Amino acid sequence: MEYEFLFVVEGIDVDDHKAVGVVFDQFDGLLTRHRDRHLLDVAETGANAIEAAHRLVARLRRALPDLRILRLDPELVGVSDIAERTGRSRQNVLQWSGGERRTDRPFPEPEGAVGRSLVWRWAEVNQWLRLIGAGDESVAPLREEALLIDLMLPQWQQDLADGLPLVRLLCTQDEWQDERTAVMQMLQDALRQPLVMRTVAALPRSEPDRLSVVCAVVQDRLSAVLEQIAPDDASALLAVRGDETGLHLLGVASRAMPGTVPVSELGLSGNATVGDLLLELSSRSVEPTTPLALA
């Protein structure tokens, strides 16, 4: 799904024609100035708003190194704004916000008030309007998603500034959740080690500034790991705890690429588990920077 983001930014200016051109040509976006604030309107695809923002921050950093994203603009709207955007009357909007238009979902809660007038997040209003056929097709982060993105923006940008990839953790919700959580905690410590990061940096990736990590358990089938790697992610990192203390980090690819080793060459069937893979690798010499093609 494609998500639209309205970021408050600094480091680039509407008078910088090169930056404006990059925003338009590479992101089909728009950079505007409102009083003393610069706003960047861009879109990105992802399984959810967090993933889309994650990918977008990495792309923006690569294309515009001087850009710094401060936060998402909540794009607050009042009754008159909603009426103008929908082509309806203020009375219609007041009926909606007052609950006079019955739907399966109540009108969104206001974000606050400006003077004596209530204001709402446009993303939440637009989502509600689509239920009655009055919204547009644009999708933006909702309140909880926006808050999480704002929380993560400083860390994401600091990691990129330090030359580290943005890590996207993939953790299935199932009966092995405690084990996966333990893997996730060990992984966070491991990624702070320079040697580990050099190994990770050597893995071929479709997006050099992003790294998908599958938090696995030995019971997982390799086919289930493959399903978690997005089609546009050529490779990812498989993190699994092989014993009580050791964490294994293996490069895995969703398709055969130059330098990969197909798991079929290891004698593993399509029903093989992550545990089977670890057992097989323990008796072979495969460099940790060599991705294993799971497809």
Summary of the structure (lengths in Angstrom):
residues: 295
radius of gyration: 23.0
end to end distance: 24.7
largest distance: 74.0
contacts: 866
relative contact order: 0.10
helix: 38%
strand: 24%
